[in-house]
Amino acid sequence: MIKPLADRVLVEPKEAETKTAGGLYIPDTAKEKPQQGTVVAAGPGKKDEPMEVKVGDTVLYGKYSGTEVSYEGKKYLIMKQSDILATL
């Protein structure tokens, strides 16, 4: 498993919506990049900045935050704790 260092967090993004609230299917070319996901792993934090998120938290992050990584067939994002906007 991937183990983030310092104040980094490993997030599994939520799947993009395939249908609108009205029942229309969204084509792959029109799907928006998800901005919500679940924390899978978190680093120990920095000496002067402890970790505020923990494994299992559902978080909101910026549209272009993090670096995409594939591991064992799944896609993840590695980002700094400061890239996380809120927890749900």
PDB file of N, CA, C and O in Angstrom, chain B, residues numbered from 101:
ATOM      1  N   MET B 101       0.844  -1.191   0.000  1.00  0.00           N
ATOM      2  CA  MET B 101       0.000   0.000   0.000  1.00  0.00           C
ATOM      3  C   MET B 101       0.881   1.244   0.000  1.00  0.00           C
ATOM      4  O   MET B 101       2.000   1.224   0.512  1.00  0.00           O
ATOM      5  N   ILE B 102       0.377   2.299  -0.565  1.00  0.00           N
ATOM      6  CA  ILE B 102       1.091   3.565  -0.627  1.00  0.00           C
ATOM      7  C   ILE B 102       1.003   4.243   0.736  1.00  0.00           C
ATOM      8  O   ILE B 102      -0.079   4.355   1.311  1.00  0.00           O
ATOM      9  N   LYS B 103       2.145   4.693   1.249  1.00  0.00           N
ATOM     10  CA  LYS B 103       2.185   5.391   2.533  1.00  0.00           C
ATOM     11  C   LYS B 103       2.684   6.813   2.305  1.00  0.00           C
ATOM     12  O   LYS B 103       3.863   7.011   2.009  1.00  0.00           O
ATOM     13  N   PRO B 104       1.797   7.817   2.439  1.00  0.00           N
ATOM     14  CA  PRO B 104       2.202   9.205   2.232  1.00  0.00           C
ATOM     15  C   PRO B 104       3.178   9.676   3.305  1.00  0.00           C
ATOM     16  O   PRO B 104       3.161   9.180   4.432  1.00  0.00           O
ATOM     17  N   LEU B 105       4.026  10.632   2.949  1.00  0.00           N
ATOM     18  CA  LEU B 105       4.997  11.198   3.879  1.00  0.00           C
ATOM     19  C   LEU B 105       4.562  12.599   4.312  1.00  0.00           C
ATOM     20  O   LEU B 105       3.781  13.256   3.624  1.00  0.00           O
ATOM     21  N   ALA B 106       5.070  13.044   5.446  1.00  0.00           N
ATOM     22  CA  ALA B 106       4.847  14.395   5.994  1.00  0.00           C
ATOM     23  C   ALA B 106       3.360  14.733   6.028  1.00  0.00           C
ATOM     24  O   ALA B 106       2.574  14.008   6.638  1.00  0.00           O
ATOM     25  N   ASP B 107       2.964  15.839   5.372  1.00  0.00           N
ATOM     26  CA  ASP B 107       1.566  16.279   5.431  1.00  0.00           C
ATOM     27  C   ASP B 107       0.792  15.885   4.166  1.00  0.00           C
ATOM     28  O   ASP B 107      -0.169  16.559   3.793  1.00  0.00           O
ATOM     29  N   ARG B 108       1.200  14.819   3.520  1.00  0.00           N
ATOM     30  CA  ARG B 108       0.527  14.345   2.307  1.00  0.00           C
ATOM     31  C   ARG B 108      -0.612  13.387   2.674  1.00  0.00           C
ATOM     32  O   ARG B 108      -0.584  12.731   3.715  1.00  0.00           O
ATOM     33  N   VAL B 109      -1.614  13.326   1.789  1.00  0.00           N
ATOM     34  CA  VAL B 109      -2.794  12.494   1.998  1.00  0.00           C
ATOM     35  C   VAL B 109      -3.073  11.728   0.711  1.00  0.00           C
ATOM     36  O   VAL B 109      -2.946  12.280  -0.382  1.00  0.00           O
ATOM     37  N   LEU B 110      -3.450  10.463   0.836  1.00  0.00           N
ATOM     38  CA  LEU B 110      -3.834   9.640  -0.310  1.00  0.00           C
ATOM     39  C   LEU B 110      -5.360   9.575  -0.334  1.00  0.00           C
ATOM     40  O   LEU B 110      -5.982   9.107   0.620  1.00  0.00           O
ATOM     41  N   VAL B 111      -5.960  10.049  -1.432  1.00  0.00           N
ATOM     42  CA  VAL B 111      -7.414  10.145  -1.544  1.00  0.00           C
ATOM     43  C   VAL B 111      -7.889   9.294  -2.711  1.00  0.00           C
ATOM     44  O   VAL B 111      -7.306   9.324  -3.795  1.00  0.00           O
ATOM     45  N   GLU B 112      -8.959   8.530  -2.476  1.00  0.00           N
ATOM     46  CA  GLU B 112      -9.619   7.797  -3.554  1.00  0.00           C
ATOM     47  C   GLU B 112     -10.789   8.654  -4.029  1.00  0.00           C
ATOM     48  O   GLU B 112     -11.760   8.830  -3.293  1.00  0.00           O
ATOM     49  N   PRO B 113     -10.711   9.196  -5.264  1.00  0.00           N
ATOM     50  CA  PRO B 113     -11.774  10.085  -5.744  1.00  0.00           C
ATOM     51  C   PRO B 113     -13.102   9.346  -5.908  1.00  0.00           C
ATOM     52  O   PRO B 113     -13.137   8.162  -6.245  1.00  0.00           O
ATOM     53  N   LYS B 114     -14.184  10.070  -5.664  1.00  0.00           N
ATOM     54  CA  LYS B 114     -15.525   9.536  -5.879  1.00  0.00           C
ATOM     55  C   LYS B 114     -15.751   9.428  -7.382  1.00  0.00           C
ATOM     56  O   LYS B 114     -15.254  10.249  -8.153  1.00  0.00           O
ATOM     57  N   GLU B 115     -16.495   8.425  -7.787  1.00  0.00           N
ATOM     58  CA  GLU B 115     -16.783   8.254  -9.215  1.00  0.00           C
ATOM     59  C   GLU B 115     -17.590   9.435  -9.740  1.00  0.00           C
ATOM     60  O   GLU B 115     -18.446   9.971  -9.037  1.00  0.00           O
ATOM     61  N   ALA B 116     -17.315   9.835 -10.972  1.00  0.00           N
ATOM     62  CA  ALA B 116     -18.049  10.931 -11.611  1.00  0.00           C
ATOM     63  C   ALA B 116     -19.487  10.485 -11.874  1.00  0.00           C
ATOM     64  O   ALA B 116     -19.739   9.313 -12.155  1.00  0.00           O
ATOM     65  N   GLU B 117     -20.410  11.411 -11.783  1.00  0.00           N
ATOM     66  CA  GLU B 117     -21.824  11.125 -12.027  1.00  0.00           C
ATOM     67  C   GLU B 117     -22.021  10.697 -13.480  1.00  0.00           C
ATOM     68  O   GLU B 117     -21.432  11.279 -14.391  1.00  0.00           O
ATOM     69  N   THR B 118     -22.858   9.671 -13.691  1.00  0.00           N
ATOM     70  CA  THR B 118     -23.140   9.212 -15.041  1.00  0.00           C
ATOM     71  C   THR B 118     -24.531   9.625 -15.495  1.00  0.00           C
ATOM     72  O   THR B 118     -24.861   9.536 -16.677  1.00  0.00           O
ATOM     73  N   LYS B 119     -25.355  10.087 -14.530  1.00  0.00           N
ATOM     74  CA  LYS B 119     -26.725  10.490 -14.830  1.00  0.00           C
ATOM     75  C   LYS B 119     -27.044  11.797 -14.115  1.00  0.00           C
ATOM     76  O   LYS B 119     -26.571  12.036 -13.005  1.00  0.00           O
ATOM     77  N   THR B 120     -27.842  12.634 -14.753  1.00  0.00           N
ATOM     78  CA  THR B 120     -28.283  13.868 -14.108  1.00  0.00           C
ATOM     79  C   THR B 120     -29.462  13.569 -13.198  1.00  0.00           C
ATOM     80  O   THR B 120     -30.001  12.463 -13.216  1.00  0.00           O
ATOM     81  N   ALA B 121     -29.863  14.549 -12.406  1.00  0.00           N
ATOM     82  CA  ALA B 121     -31.017  14.384 -11.517  1.00  0.00           C
ATOM     83  C   ALA B 121     -32.296  14.128 -12.316  1.00  0.00           C
ATOM     84  O   ALA B 121     -33.224  13.491 -11.819  1.00  0.00           O
ATOM     85  N   GLY B 122     -32.340  14.620 -13.540  1.00  0.00           N
ATOM     86  CA  GLY B 122     -33.508  14.433 -14.397  1.00  0.00           C
ATOM     87  C   GLY B 122     -33.515  13.104 -15.131  1.00  0.00           C
ATOM     88  O   GLY B 122     -34.489  12.787 -15.813  1.00  0.00           O
ATOM     89  N   GLY B 123     -32.449  12.318 -15.008  1.00  0.00           N
ATOM     90  CA  GLY B 123     -32.401  11.008 -15.633  1.00  0.00           C
ATOM     91  C   GLY B 123     -31.643  10.945 -16.945  1.00  0.00           C
ATOM     92  O   GLY B 123     -31.611   9.892 -17.582  1.00  0.00           O
ATOM     93  N   LEU B 124     -31.033  12.039 -17.366  1.00  0.00           N
ATOM     94  CA  LEU B 124     -30.265  12.031 -18.608  1.00  0.00           C
ATOM     95  C   LEU B 124     -28.865  11.480 -18.365  1.00  0.00           C
ATOM     96  O   LEU B 124     -28.245  11.784 -17.345  1.00  0.00           O
ATOM     97  N   TYR B 125     -28.365  10.670 -19.299  1.00  0.00           N
ATOM     98  CA  TYR B 125     -27.018  10.133 -19.180  1.00  0.00           C
ATOM     99  C   TYR B 125     -25.995  11.148 -19.671  1.00  0.00           C
ATOM    100  O   TYR B 125     -26.194  11.809 -20.690  1.00  0.00           O
ATOM    101  N   ILE B 126     -24.902  11.261 -18.932  1.00  0.00           N
ATOM    102  CA  ILE B 126     -23.839  12.207 -19.278  1.00  0.00           C
ATOM    103  C   ILE B 126     -22.761  11.457 -20.057  1.00  0.00           C
ATOM    104  O   ILE B 126     -22.246  10.451 -19.569  1.00  0.00           O
ATOM    105  N   PRO B 127     -22.400  11.931 -21.275  1.00  0.00           N
ATOM    106  CA  PRO B 127     -21.348  11.253 -22.026  1.00  0.00           C
ATOM    107  C   PRO B 127     -19.982  11.453 -21.354  1.00  0.00           C
ATOM    108  O   PRO B 127     -19.791  12.402 -20.594  1.00  0.00           O
ATOM    109  N   ASP B 128     -19.048  10.558 -21.639  1.00  0.00           N
ATOM    110  CA  ASP B 128     -17.715  10.624 -21.032  1.00  0.00           C
ATOM    111  C   ASP B 128     -17.014  11.949 -21.299  1.00  0.00           C
ATOM    112  O   ASP B 128     -16.264  12.435 -20.452  1.00  0.00           O
ATOM    113  N   THR B 129     -17.248  12.531 -22.452  1.00  0.00           N
ATOM    114  CA  THR B 129     -16.574  13.781 -22.808  1.00  0.00           C
ATOM    115  C   THR B 129     -17.093  14.978 -22.011  1.00  0.00           C
ATOM    116  O   THR B 129     -16.410  15.998 -21.921  1.00  0.00           O
ATOM    117  N   ALA B 130     -18.286  14.869 -21.434  1.00  0.00           N
ATOM    118  CA  ALA B 130     -18.879  15.989 -20.702  1.00  0.00           C
ATOM    119  C   ALA B 130     -18.801  15.830 -19.184  1.00  0.00           C
ATOM    120  O   ALA B 130     -19.211  16.727 -18.447  1.00  0.00           O
ATOM    121  N   LYS B 131     -18.281  14.701 -18.713  1.00  0.00           N
ATOM    122  CA  LYS B 131     -18.195  14.472 -17.271  1.00  0.00           C
ATOM    123  C   LYS B 131     -17.173  15.412 -16.646  1.00  0.00           C
ATOM    124  O   LYS B 131     -16.106  15.660 -17.206  1.00  0.00           O
ATOM    125  N   GLU B 132     -17.524  15.928 -15.472  1.00  0.00           N
ATOM    126  CA  GLU B 132     -16.604  16.799 -14.744  1.00  0.00           C
ATOM    127  C   GLU B 132     -15.727  15.965 -13.828  1.00  0.00           C
ATOM    128  O   GLU B 132     -16.129  14.904 -13.351  1.00  0.00           O
ATOM    129  N   LYS B 133     -14.541  16.456 -13.596  1.00  0.00           N
ATOM    130  CA  LYS B 133     -13.612  15.798 -12.695  1.00  0.00           C
ATOM    131  C   LYS B 133     -14.173  15.871 -11.268  1.00  0.00           C
ATOM    132  O   LYS B 133     -14.563  16.949 -10.820  1.00  0.00           O
ATOM    133  N   PRO B 134     -14.221  14.741 -10.548  1.00  0.00           N
ATOM    134  CA  PRO B 134     -14.786  14.778  -9.191  1.00  0.00           C
ATOM    135  C   PRO B 134     -13.940  15.625  -8.248  1.00  0.00           C
ATOM    136  O   PRO B 134     -12.721  15.710  -8.398  1.00  0.00           O
ATOM    137  N   GLN B 135     -14.598  16.249  -7.279  1.00  0.00           N
ATOM    138  CA  GLN B 135     -13.921  17.078  -6.304  1.00  0.00           C
ATOM    139  C   GLN B 135     -14.162  16.559  -4.892  1.00  0.00           C
ATOM    140  O   GLN B 135     -13.990  17.288  -3.915  1.00  0.00           O
ATOM    141  N   GLN B 136     -14.559  15.304  -4.794  1.00  0.00           N
ATOM    142  CA  GLN B 136     -14.859  14.702  -3.507  1.00  0.00           C
ATOM    143  C   GLN B 136     -14.246  13.309  -3.488  1.00  0.00           C
ATOM    144  O   GLN B 136     -14.210  12.631  -4.515  1.00  0.00           O
ATOM    145  N   GLY B 137     -13.765  12.881  -2.326  1.00  0.00           N
ATOM    146  CA  GLY B 137     -13.186  11.563  -2.219  1.00  0.00           C
ATOM    147  C   GLY B 137     -13.033  11.138  -0.765  1.00  0.00           C
ATOM    148  O   GLY B 137     -13.397  11.863   0.161  1.00  0.00           O
ATOM    149  N   THR B 138     -12.481   9.935  -0.593  1.00  0.00           N
ATOM    150  CA  THR B 138     -12.285   9.355   0.735  1.00  0.00           C
ATOM    151  C   THR B 138     -10.798   9.226   1.011  1.00  0.00           C
ATOM    152  O   THR B 138     -10.037   8.782   0.152  1.00  0.00           O
ATOM    153  N   VAL B 139     -10.388   9.611   2.205  1.00  0.00           N
ATOM    154  CA  VAL B 139      -8.983   9.497   2.612  1.00  0.00           C
ATOM    155  C   VAL B 139      -8.669   8.021   2.846  1.00  0.00           C
ATOM    156  O   VAL B 139      -9.312   7.369   3.668  1.00  0.00           O
ATOM    157  N   VAL B 140      -7.683   7.498   2.124  1.00  0.00           N
ATOM    158  CA  VAL B 140      -7.277   6.104   2.231  1.00  0.00           C
ATOM    159  C   VAL B 140      -6.066   5.970   3.151  1.00  0.00           C
ATOM    160  O   VAL B 140      -5.942   4.988   3.882  1.00  0.00           O
ATOM    161  N   ALA B 141      -5.176   6.958   3.113  1.00  0.00           N
ATOM    162  CA  ALA B 141      -3.981   6.959   3.961  1.00  0.00           C
ATOM    163  C   ALA B 141      -3.546   8.396   4.190  1.00  0.00           C
ATOM    164  O   ALA B 141      -3.782   9.273   3.360  1.00  0.00           O
ATOM    165  N   ALA B 142      -2.907   8.620   5.331  1.00  0.00           N
ATOM    166  CA  ALA B 142      -2.430   9.965   5.655  1.00  0.00           C
ATOM    167  C   ALA B 142      -1.051   9.862   6.283  1.00  0.00           C
ATOM    168  O   ALA B 142      -0.761   8.917   7.017  1.00  0.00           O
ATOM    169  N   GLY B 143      -0.202  10.841   5.989  1.00  0.00           N
ATOM    170  CA  GLY B 143       1.125  10.894   6.583  1.00  0.00           C
ATOM    171  C   GLY B 143       1.051  11.304   8.048  1.00  0.00           C
ATOM    172  O   GLY B 143      -0.029  11.601   8.557  1.00  0.00           O
ATOM    173  N   PRO B 144       2.194  11.322   8.727  1.00  0.00           N
ATOM    174  CA  PRO B 144       2.213  11.664  10.152  1.00  0.00           C
ATOM    175  C   PRO B 144       2.055  13.155  10.444  1.00  0.00           C
ATOM    176  O   PRO B 144       1.844  13.531  11.596  1.00  0.00           O
ATOM    177  N   GLY B 145       2.151  13.999   9.438  1.00  0.00           N
ATOM    178  CA  GLY B 145       2.063  15.446   9.647  1.00  0.00           C
ATOM    179  C   GLY B 145       3.451  16.040   9.796  1.00  0.00           C
ATOM    180  O   GLY B 145       4.457  15.331   9.766  1.00  0.00           O
ATOM    181  N   LYS B 146       3.485  17.346   9.955  1.00  0.00           N
ATOM    182  CA  LYS B 146       4.752  18.044  10.172  1.00  0.00           C
ATOM    183  C   LYS B 146       4.876  18.379  11.652  1.00  0.00           C
ATOM    184  O   LYS B 146       3.899  18.325  12.399  1.00  0.00           O
ATOM    185  N   LYS B 147       6.075  18.720  12.056  1.00  0.00           N
ATOM    186  CA  LYS B 147       6.334  19.039  13.455  1.00  0.00           C
ATOM    187  C   LYS B 147       5.459  20.193  13.949  1.00  0.00           C
ATOM    188  O   LYS B 147       4.921  20.142  15.055  1.00  0.00           O
ATOM    189  N   ASP B 148       5.320  21.224  13.129  1.00  0.00           N
ATOM    190  CA  ASP B 148       4.541  22.394  13.514  1.00  0.00           C
ATOM    191  C   ASP B 148       3.111  22.385  12.972  1.00  0.00           C
ATOM    192  O   ASP B 148       2.352  23.320  13.225  1.00  0.00           O
ATOM    193  N   GLU B 149       2.730  21.324  12.220  1.00  0.00           N
ATOM    194  CA  GLU B 149       1.398  21.247  11.627  1.00  0.00           C
ATOM    195  C   GLU B 149       0.872  19.809  11.699  1.00  0.00           C
ATOM    196  O   GLU B 149       1.168  19.003  10.816  1.00  0.00           O
ATOM    197  N   PRO B 150       0.099  19.477  12.739  1.00  0.00           N
ATOM    198  CA  PRO B 150      -0.426  18.116  12.869  1.00  0.00           C
ATOM    199  C   PRO B 150      -1.501  17.830  11.807  1.00  0.00           C
ATOM    200  O   PRO B 150      -2.098  18.751  11.250  1.00  0.00           O
ATOM    201  N   MET B 151      -1.730  16.561  11.545  1.00  0.00           N
ATOM    202  CA  MET B 151      -2.743  16.164  10.571  1.00  0.00           C
ATOM    203  C   MET B 151      -4.139  16.384  11.149  1.00  0.00           C
ATOM    204  O   MET B 151      -4.420  15.999  12.284  1.00  0.00           O
ATOM    205  N   GLU B 152      -5.004  17.004  10.359  1.00  0.00           N
ATOM    206  CA  GLU B 152      -6.380  17.244  10.781  1.00  0.00           C
ATOM    207  C   GLU B 152      -7.344  16.232  10.174  1.00  0.00           C
ATOM    208  O   GLU B 152      -8.464  16.078  10.661  1.00  0.00           O
ATOM    209  N   VAL B 153      -6.921  15.538   9.114  1.00  0.00           N
ATOM    210  CA  VAL B 153      -7.769  14.521   8.500  1.00  0.00           C
ATOM    211  C   VAL B 153      -7.241  13.144   8.874  1.00  0.00           C
ATOM    212  O   VAL B 153      -6.059  12.974   9.173  1.00  0.00           O
ATOM    213  N   LYS B 154      -8.136  12.170   8.851  1.00  0.00           N
ATOM    214  CA  LYS B 154      -7.731  10.807   9.182  1.00  0.00           C
ATOM    215  C   LYS B 154      -8.327   9.846   8.156  1.00  0.00           C
ATOM    216  O   LYS B 154      -9.194  10.228   7.371  1.00  0.00           O
ATOM    217  N   VAL B 155      -7.867   8.623   8.166  1.00  0.00           N
ATOM    218  CA  VAL B 155      -8.341   7.603   7.238  1.00  0.00           C
ATOM    219  C   VAL B 155      -9.847   7.429   7.405  1.00  0.00           C
ATOM    220  O   VAL B 155     -10.350   7.321   8.524  1.00  0.00           O
ATOM    221  N   GLY B 156     -10.555   7.403   6.286  1.00  0.00           N
ATOM    222  CA  GLY B 156     -12.000   7.222   6.297  1.00  0.00           C
ATOM    223  C   GLY B 156     -12.783   8.515   6.154  1.00  0.00           C
ATOM    224  O   GLY B 156     -13.983   8.472   5.885  1.00  0.00           O
ATOM    225  N   ASP B 157     -12.137   9.672   6.327  1.00  0.00           N
ATOM    226  CA  ASP B 157     -12.825  10.958   6.173  1.00  0.00           C
ATOM    227  C   ASP B 157     -13.210  11.181   4.711  1.00  0.00           C
ATOM    228  O   ASP B 157     -12.452  10.836   3.804  1.00  0.00           O
ATOM    229  N   THR B 158     -14.382  11.755   4.490  1.00  0.00           N
ATOM    230  CA  THR B 158     -14.793  12.181   3.158  1.00  0.00           C
ATOM    231  C   THR B 158     -14.425  13.649   3.045  1.00  0.00           C
ATOM    232  O   THR B 158     -14.807  14.459   3.890  1.00  0.00           O
ATOM    233  N   VAL B 159     -13.679  13.992   1.998  1.00  0.00           N
ATOM    234  CA  VAL B 159     -13.138  15.340   1.872  1.00  0.00           C
ATOM    235  C   VAL B 159     -13.508  15.976   0.537  1.00  0.00           C
ATOM    236  O   VAL B 159     -13.782  15.287  -0.447  1.00  0.00           O
ATOM    237  N   LEU B 160     -13.509  17.313   0.528  1.00  0.00           N
ATOM    238  CA  LEU B 160     -13.663  18.107  -0.684  1.00  0.00           C
ATOM    239  C   LEU B 160     -12.328  18.755  -0.982  1.00  0.00           C
ATOM    240  O   LEU B 160     -11.661  19.251  -0.075  1.00  0.00           O
ATOM    241  N   TYR B 161     -11.931  18.758  -2.248  1.00  0.00           N
ATOM    242  CA  TYR B 161     -10.650  19.339  -2.635  1.00  0.00           C
ATOM    243  C   TYR B 161     -10.817  20.107  -3.933  1.00  0.00           C
ATOM    244  O   TYR B 161     -11.823  19.960  -4.626  1.00  0.00           O
ATOM    245  N   GLY B 162      -9.831  20.923  -4.257  1.00  0.00           N
ATOM    246  CA  GLY B 162      -9.869  21.733  -5.469  1.00  0.00           C
ATOM    247  C   GLY B 162      -9.887  20.882  -6.726  1.00  0.00           C
ATOM    248  O   GLY B 162      -9.413  19.746  -6.721  1.00  0.00           O
ATOM    249  N   LYS B 163     -10.430  21.426  -7.793  1.00  0.00           N
ATOM    250  CA  LYS B 163     -10.584  20.693  -9.055  1.00  0.00           C
ATOM    251  C   LYS B 163      -9.252  20.183  -9.618  1.00  0.00           C
ATOM    252  O   LYS B 163      -9.207  19.094 -10.191  1.00  0.00           O
ATOM    253  N   TYR B 164      -8.183  20.944  -9.466  1.00  0.00           N
ATOM    254  CA  TYR B 164      -6.899  20.557 -10.037  1.00  0.00           C
ATOM    255  C   TYR B 164      -5.874  20.209  -8.959  1.00  0.00           C
ATOM    256  O   TYR B 164      -4.670  20.295  -9.203  1.00  0.00           O
ATOM    257  N   SER B 165      -6.332  19.819  -7.782  1.00  0.00           N
ATOM    258  CA  SER B 165      -5.438  19.484  -6.673  1.00  0.00           C
ATOM    259  C   SER B 165      -4.885  18.073  -6.824  1.00  0.00           C
ATOM    260  O   SER B 165      -5.532  17.188  -7.383  1.00  0.00           O
ATOM    261  N   GLY B 166      -3.690  17.890  -6.320  1.00  0.00           N
ATOM    262  CA  GLY B 166      -3.104  16.556  -6.230  1.00  0.00           C
ATOM    263  C   GLY B 166      -2.474  16.036  -7.497  1.00  0.00           C
ATOM    264  O   GLY B 166      -2.571  16.628  -8.572  1.00  0.00           O
ATOM    265  N   THR B 167      -1.821  14.896  -7.323  1.00  0.00           N
ATOM    266  CA  THR B 167      -1.170  14.188  -8.412  1.00  0.00           C
ATOM    267  C   THR B 167      -1.830  12.835  -8.567  1.00  0.00           C
ATOM    268  O   THR B 167      -1.953  12.090  -7.594  1.00  0.00           O
ATOM    269  N   GLU B 168      -2.259  12.505  -9.783  1.00  0.00           N
ATOM    270  CA  GLU B 168      -2.921  11.221 -10.017  1.00  0.00           C
ATOM    271  C   GLU B 168      -1.903  10.085 -10.004  1.00  0.00           C
ATOM    272  O   GLU B 168      -0.825  10.186 -10.589  1.00  0.00           O
ATOM    273  N   VAL B 169      -2.272   9.007  -9.322  1.00  0.00           N
ATOM    274  CA  VAL B 169      -1.420   7.824  -9.203  1.00  0.00           C
ATOM    275  C   VAL B 169      -2.294   6.593  -9.398  1.00  0.00           C
ATOM    276  O   VAL B 169      -3.411   6.546  -8.883  1.00  0.00           O
ATOM    277  N   SER B 170      -1.806   5.593 -10.134  1.00  0.00           N
ATOM    278  CA  SER B 170      -2.507   4.315 -10.264  1.00  0.00           C
ATOM    279  C   SER B 170      -1.756   3.269  -9.465  1.00  0.00           C
ATOM    280  O   SER B 170      -0.532   3.171  -9.550  1.00  0.00           O
ATOM    281  N   TYR B 171      -2.497   2.481  -8.684  1.00  0.00           N
ATOM    282  CA  TYR B 171      -1.891   1.436  -7.875  1.00  0.00           C
ATOM    283  C   TYR B 171      -2.844   0.257  -7.833  1.00  0.00           C
ATOM    284  O   TYR B 171      -3.983   0.392  -7.384  1.00  0.00           O
ATOM    285  N   GLU B 172      -2.390  -0.895  -8.297  1.00  0.00           N
ATOM    286  CA  GLU B 172      -3.172  -2.125  -8.349  1.00  0.00           C
ATOM    287  C   GLU B 172      -4.520  -1.917  -9.049  1.00  0.00           C
ATOM    288  O   GLU B 172      -5.549  -2.414  -8.591  1.00  0.00           O
ATOM    289  N   GLY B 173      -4.501  -1.185 -10.152  1.00  0.00           N
ATOM    290  CA  GLY B 173      -5.693  -0.997 -10.960  1.00  0.00           C
ATOM    291  C   GLY B 173      -6.646   0.092 -10.492  1.00  0.00           C
ATOM    292  O   GLY B 173      -7.661   0.330 -11.146  1.00  0.00           O
ATOM    293  N   LYS B 174      -6.354   0.756  -9.390  1.00  0.00           N
ATOM    294  CA  LYS B 174      -7.213   1.831  -8.890  1.00  0.00           C
ATOM    295  C   LYS B 174      -6.510   3.165  -9.047  1.00  0.00           C
ATOM    296  O   LYS B 174      -5.282   3.237  -9.013  1.00  0.00           O
ATOM    297  N   LYS B 175      -7.297   4.223  -9.219  1.00  0.00           N
ATOM    298  CA  LYS B 175      -6.732   5.564  -9.341  1.00  0.00           C
ATOM    299  C   LYS B 175      -6.879   6.297  -8.010  1.00  0.00           C
ATOM    300  O   LYS B 175      -7.929   6.254  -7.368  1.00  0.00           O
ATOM    301  N   TYR B 176      -5.804   6.965  -7.615  1.00  0.00           N
ATOM    302  CA  TYR B 176      -5.767   7.731  -6.377  1.00  0.00           C
ATOM    303  C   TYR B 176      -5.196   9.110  -6.658  1.00  0.00           C
ATOM    304  O   TYR B 176      -4.631   9.357  -7.723  1.00  0.00           O
ATOM    305  N   LEU B 177      -5.352  10.009  -5.686  1.00  0.00           N
ATOM    306  CA  LEU B 177      -4.727  11.321  -5.727  1.00  0.00           C
ATOM    307  C   LEU B 177      -3.860  11.467  -4.489  1.00  0.00           C
ATOM    308  O   LEU B 177      -4.289  11.144  -3.381  1.00  0.00           O
ATOM    309  N   ILE B 178      -2.634  11.955  -4.677  1.00  0.00           N
ATOM    310  CA  ILE B 178      -1.782  12.304  -3.543  1.00  0.00           C
ATOM    311  C   ILE B 178      -1.740  13.821  -3.503  1.00  0.00           C
ATOM    312  O   ILE B 178      -1.381  14.469  -4.486  1.00  0.00           O
ATOM    313  N   MET B 179      -2.113  14.387  -2.350  1.00  0.00           N
ATOM    314  CA  MET B 179      -2.141  15.843  -2.222  1.00  0.00           C
ATOM    315  C   MET B 179      -1.711  16.257  -0.830  1.00  0.00           C
ATOM    316  O   MET B 179      -1.709  15.452   0.102  1.00  0.00           O
ATOM    317  N   LYS B 180      -1.348  17.519  -0.700  1.00  0.00           N
ATOM    318  CA  LYS B 180      -1.012  18.069   0.615  1.00  0.00           C
ATOM    319  C   LYS B 180      -2.302  18.294   1.398  1.00  0.00           C
ATOM    320  O   LYS B 180      -3.369  18.507   0.821  1.00  0.00           O
ATOM    321  N   GLN B 181      -2.183  18.244   2.700  1.00  0.00           N
ATOM    322  CA  GLN B 181      -3.338  18.492   3.546  1.00  0.00           C
ATOM    323  C   GLN B 181      -3.940  19.872   3.269  1.00  0.00           C
ATOM    324  O   GLN B 181      -5.154  20.052   3.357  1.00  0.00           O
ATOM    325  N   SER B 182      -3.093  20.839   2.935  1.00  0.00           N
ATOM    326  CA  SER B 182      -3.570  22.196   2.675  1.00  0.00           C
ATOM    327  C   SER B 182      -4.413  22.294   1.393  1.00  0.00           C
ATOM    328  O   SER B 182      -5.125  23.281   1.208  1.00  0.00           O
ATOM    329  N   ASP B 183      -4.345  21.284   0.501  1.00  0.00           N
ATOM    330  CA  ASP B 183      -5.163  21.268  -0.706  1.00  0.00           C
ATOM    331  C   ASP B 183      -6.609  20.855  -0.414  1.00  0.00           C
ATOM    332  O   ASP B 183      -7.498  21.054  -1.242  1.00  0.00           O
ATOM    333  N   ILE B 184      -6.835  20.281   0.767  1.00  0.00           N
ATOM    334  CA  ILE B 184      -8.180  19.850   1.150  1.00  0.00           C
ATOM    335  C   ILE B 184      -8.946  21.063   1.660  1.00  0.00           C
ATOM    336  O   ILE B 184      -8.474  21.794   2.531  1.00  0.00           O
ATOM    337  N   LEU B 185     -10.137  21.262   1.101  1.00  0.00           N
ATOM    338  CA  LEU B 185     -10.935  22.436   1.434  1.00  0.00           C
ATOM    339  C   LEU B 185     -11.838  22.200   2.643  1.00  0.00           C
ATOM    340  O   LEU B 185     -12.026  23.103   3.458  1.00  0.00           O
ATOM    341  N   ALA B 186     -12.404  20.982   2.768  1.00  0.00           N
ATOM    342  CA  ALA B 186     -13.348  20.711   3.858  1.00  0.00           C
ATOM    343  C   ALA B 186     -13.520  19.199   4.024  1.00  0.00           C
ATOM    344  O   ALA B 186     -13.203  18.416   3.128  1.00  0.00           O
ATOM    345  N   THR B 187     -14.027  18.818   5.184  1.00  0.00           N
ATOM    346  CA  THR B 187     -14.414  17.418   5.413  1.00  0.00           C
ATOM    347  C   THR B 187     -15.931  17.366   5.508  1.00  0.00           C
ATOM    348  O   THR B 187     -16.565  18.335   5.928  1.00  0.00           O
ATOM    349  N   LEU B 188     -16.504  16.259   5.126  1.00  0.00           N
ATOM    350  CA  LEU B 188     -17.970  16.098   5.172  1.00  0.00           C
ATOM    351  C   LEU B 188     -18.350  15.162   6.294  1.00  0.00           C
ATOM    352  O   LEU B 188     -19.533  14.895   6.501  1.00  0.00           O
TER     353      LEU B 188
END
